[in-house]
């Protein structure tokens, strides 16, 4: 499945597609969640929420 199909399914509420996108971007989310050399769990969760919101707004 390509990214466009994954995104369309995620926008339609398909849970497996949403999880797939979160897993795809997990390394980047983790990297962005490191502050002062420590992993910030709250920041990671906020970034995940932001990504979920962006899925719904992303235009294809």
SELO-867017 format. One record per atom (N, C-alpha, C, O): x, y, z; atom name; residue in three letters. Coordinates in nm, 2 decimals, decimal comma, padded with zeros to 4 digits. Layout:
// residues N
      x      y      z atome residu
      X      Y      Z    CA    Ala
...
END
This chain:
// residues 60
      x      y      z atome residu
  00,08 -00,12  00,00     N    Unk
  00,00  00,00  00,00    CA    Unk
  00,09  00,12  00,00     C    Unk
  00,18  00,13  00,08     O    Unk
  00,06  00,22 -00,09     N    Unk
  00,14  00,34 -00,09    CA    Unk
  00,09  00,44  00,01     C    Unk
 -00,02  00,42  00,07     O    Unk
  00,16  00,55  00,03     N    Unk
  00,13  00,65  00,13    CA    Unk
 -00,01  00,71  00,10     C    Unk
 -00,08  00,74  00,20     O    Unk
 -00,04  00,74 -00,02     N    Unk
 -00,16  00,81 -00,05    CA    Unk
 -00,28  00,72 -00,01     C    Unk
 -00,38  00,77  00,05     O    Unk
 -00,27  00,59 -00,04     N    Unk
 -00,38  00,50  00,00    CA    Unk
 -00,39  00,49  00,15     C    Unk
 -00,50  00,49  00,21     O    Unk
 -00,28  00,49  00,22     N    Unk
 -00,27  00,48  00,36    CA    Unk
 -00,34  00,61  00,42     C    Unk
 -00,41  00,60  00,52     O    Unk
 -00,30  00,72  00,37     N    Unk
 -00,36  00,85  00,41    CA    Unk
 -00,51  00,86  00,39     C    Unk
 -00,58  00,90  00,48     O    Unk
 -00,55  00,81  00,28     N    Unk
 -00,70  00,82  00,25    CA    Unk
 -00,77  00,73  00,35     C    Unk
 -00,88  00,76  00,39     O    Unk
 -00,72  00,61  00,37     N    Unk
 -00,78  00,52  00,47    CA    Unk
 -00,78  00,58  00,61     C    Unk
 -00,88  00,56  00,68     O    Unk
 -00,67  00,64  00,65     N    Unk
 -00,66  00,70  00,78    CA    Unk
 -00,76  00,82  00,79     C    Unk
 -00,83  00,83  00,90     O    Unk
 -00,78  00,89  00,69     N    Unk
 -00,88  01,00  00,69    CA    Unk
 -01,02  00,95  00,70     C    Unk
 -01,11  01,02  00,75     O    Unk
 -01,04  00,83  00,65     N    Unk
 -01,17  00,77  00,66    CA    Unk
 -01,20  00,70  00,79     C    Unk
 -01,31  00,65  00,82     O    Unk
 -01,10  00,70  00,88     N    Unk
 -01,11  00,65  01,01    CA    Unk
 -01,07  00,51  01,03     C    Unk
 -01,09  00,44  01,13     O    Unk
 -01,00  00,45  00,93     N    Unk
 -00,95  00,32  00,94    CA    Unk
 -00,83  00,31  01,04     C    Unk
 -00,73  00,37  01,02     O    Unk
 -00,86  00,24  01,15     N    Unk
 -00,76  00,24  01,26    CA    Unk
 -00,63  00,19  01,22     C    Unk
 -00,52  00,24  01,26     O    Unk
 -00,62  00,08  01,14     N    Unk
 -00,50  00,02  01,10    CA    Unk
 -00,41  00,12  01,02     C    Unk
 -00,29  00,12  01,03     O    Unk
 -00,48  00,20  00,94     N    Unk
 -00,41  00,30  00,86    CA    Unk
 -00,35  00,41  00,95     C    Unk
 -00,24  00,45  00,93     O    Unk
 -00,43  00,45  01,05     N    Unk
 -00,38  00,55  01,14    CA    Unk
 -00,25  00,50  01,21     C    Unk
 -00,15  00,57  01,23     O    Unk
 -00,26  00,38  01,26     N    Unk
 -00,15  00,32  01,33    CA    Unk
 -00,03  00,31  01,24     C    Unk
  00,08  00,33  01,28     O    Unk
 -00,06  00,27  01,11     N    Unk
  00,05  00,26  01,01    CA    Unk
  00,13  00,39  00,99     C    Unk
  00,25  00,40  00,99     O    Unk
  00,05  00,50  00,99     N    Unk
  00,11  00,63  00,97    CA    Unk
  00,19  00,67  01,10     C    Unk
  00,30  00,72  01,09     O    Unk
  00,13  00,64  01,21     N    Unk
  00,21  00,67  01,34    CA    Unk
  00,34  00,59  01,35     C    Unk
  00,44  00,64  01,39     O    Unk
  00,33  00,47  01,30     N    Unk
  00,45  00,38  01,30    CA    Unk
  00,55  00,43  01,20     C    Unk
  00,68  00,43  01,23     O    Unk
  00,51  00,48  01,09     N    Unk
  00,59  00,53  00,99    CA    Unk
  00,67  00,65  01,03     C    Unk
  00,79  00,67  01,00     O    Unk
  00,61  00,74  01,11     N    Unk
  00,67  00,86  01,16    CA    Unk
  00,72  00,85  01,30     C    Unk
  00,78  00,95  01,35     O    Unk
  00,71  00,73  01,36     N    Unk
  00,76  00,72  01,50    CA    Unk
  00,90  00,76  01,52     C    Unk
  00,93  00,83  01,62     O    Unk
  01,00  00,72  01,44     N    Unk
  01,14  00,76  01,46    CA    Unk
  01,15  00,91  01,46     C    Unk
  01,23  00,97  01,54     O    Unk
  01,09  00,98  01,37     N    Unk
  01,09  01,13  01,37    CA    Unk
  01,03  01,19  01,49     C    Unk
  01,08  01,29  01,54     O    Unk
  00,92  01,13  01,53     N    Unk
  00,85  01,19  01,65    CA    Unk
  00,93  01,17  01,78     C    Unk
  00,94  01,26  01,86     O    Unk
  01,00  01,05  01,78     N    Unk
  01,09  01,03  01,90    CA    Unk
  01,20  01,12  01,90     C    Unk
  01,24  01,18  02,00     O    Unk
  01,26  01,14  01,78     N    Unk
  01,38  01,23  01,77    CA    Unk
  01,34  01,38  01,81     C    Unk
  01,41  01,45  01,88     O    Unk
  01,22  01,42  01,77     N    Unk
  01,17  01,55  01,80    CA    Unk
  01,13  01,57  01,94     C    Unk
  01,11  01,68  01,99     O    Unk
  01,12  01,46  02,01     N    Unk
  01,07  01,46  02,15    CA    Unk
  01,19  01,46  02,25     C    Unk
  01,17  01,45  02,37     O    Unk
  01,31  01,47  02,20     N    Unk
  01,42  01,47  02,29    CA    Unk
  01,46  01,61  02,32     C    Unk
  01,50  01,69  02,23     O    Unk
  01,45  01,65  02,45     N    Unk
  01,49  01,79  02,49    CA    Unk
  01,60  01,78  02,59     C    Unk
  01,59  01,70  02,69     O    Unk
  01,70  01,85  02,57     N    Unk
  01,82  01,85  02,66    CA    Unk
  01,87  01,71  02,69     C    Unk
  01,91  01,68  02,80     O    Unk
  01,87  01,63  02,59     N    Unk
  01,93  01,49  02,60    CA    Unk
  01,83  01,39  02,66     C    Unk
  01,87  01,28  02,68     O    Unk
  01,71  01,43  02,69     N    Unk
  01,62  01,34  02,76    CA    Unk
  01,49  01,33  02,68     C    Unk
  01,44  01,43  02,62     O    Unk
  01,43  01,21  02,67     N    Unk
  01,31  01,19  02,60    CA    Unk
  01,19  01,25  02,69     C    Unk
  01,18  01,22  02,81     O    Unk
  01,11  01,33  02,62     N    Unk
  01,00  01,39  02,69    CA    Unk
  00,87  01,32  02,64     C    Unk
  00,82  01,35  02,53     O    Unk
  00,81  01,24  02,73     N    Unk
  00,69  01,16  02,69    CA    Unk
  00,57  01,25  02,66     C    Unk
  00,49  01,22  02,57     O    Unk
  00,56  01,36  02,74     N    Unk
  00,45  01,45  02,71    CA    Unk
  00,46  01,52  02,57     C    Unk
  00,36  01,53  02,50     O    Unk
  00,58  01,56  02,54     N    Unk
  00,60  01,62  02,41    CA    Unk
  00,57  01,51  02,30     C    Unk
  00,51  01,55  02,20     O    Unk
  00,61  01,39  02,32     N    Unk
  00,59  01,28  02,22    CA    Unk
  00,44  01,27  02,20     C    Unk
  00,39  01,26  02,08     O    Unk
  00,36  01,27  02,31     N    Unk
  00,22  01,25  02,29    CA    Unk
  00,15  01,37  02,22     C    Unk
  00,06  01,35  02,14     O    Unk
  00,20  01,49  02,25     N    Unk
  00,15  01,61  02,18    CA    Unk
  00,18  01,61  02,03     C    Unk
  00,10  01,64  01,95     O    Unk
  00,30  01,56  02,00     N    Unk
  00,34  01,55  01,86    CA    Unk
  00,25  01,44  01,79     C    Unk
  00,21  01,46  01,67     O    Unk
  00,22  01,33  01,86     N    Unk
  00,13  01,23  01,80    CA    Unk
 -00,01  01,29  01,77     C    Unk
 -00,07  01,26  01,67     O    Unk
 -00,06  01,36  01,87     N    Unk
 -00,19  01,43  01,85    CA    Unk
 -00,19  01,53  01,74     C    Unk
 -00,28  01,53  01,66     O    Unk
 -00,08  01,60  01,73     N    Unk
 -00,07  01,70  01,61    CA    Unk
 -00,07  01,62  01,48     C    Unk
 -00,13  01,67  01,39     O    Unk
  00,01  01,51  01,47     N    Unk
  00,01  01,43  01,35    CA    Unk
 -00,13  01,38  01,32     C    Unk
 -00,17  01,38  01,20     O    Unk
 -00,20  01,33  01,42     N    Unk
 -00,34  01,28  01,39    CA    Unk
 -00,43  01,40  01,34     C    Unk
 -00,51  01,37  01,25     O    Unk
 -00,41  01,52  01,39     N    Unk
 -00,49  01,63  01,34    CA    Unk
 -00,45  01,66  01,20     C    Unk
 -00,54  01,69  01,12     O    Unk
 -00,33  01,65  01,17     N    Unk
 -00,28  01,68  01,03    CA    Unk
 -00,33  01,58  00,93     C    Unk
 -00,35  01,62  00,81     O    Unk
 -00,34  01,46  00,97     N    Unk
 -00,40  01,36  00,88    CA    Unk
 -00,53  01,40  00,82     C    Unk
 -00,56  01,39  00,71     O    Unk
 -00,62  01,45  00,91     N    Unk
 -00,75  01,49  00,87    CA    Unk
 -00,75  01,62  00,78     C    Unk
 -00,84  01,64  00,70     O    Unk
 -00,65  01,70  00,80     N    Unk
 -00,64  01,83  00,72    CA    Unk
 -00,56  01,82  00,60     C    Unk
 -00,57  01,91  00,51     O    Unk
 -00,48  01,72  00,58     N    Unk
 -00,39  01,71  00,47    CA    Unk
 -00,47  01,69  00,34     C    Unk
 -00,55  01,60  00,33     O    Unk
 -00,44  01,78  00,24     N    Unk
 -00,51  01,77  00,11    CA    Unk
 -00,44  01,68  00,02     C    Unk
 -00,32  01,68  00,01     O    Unk
 -00,52  01,60 -00,06     N    Unk
 -00,46  01,51 -00,16    CA    Unk
 -00,50  01,56 -00,30     C    Unk
 -00,47  01,49 -00,40     O    Unk
END
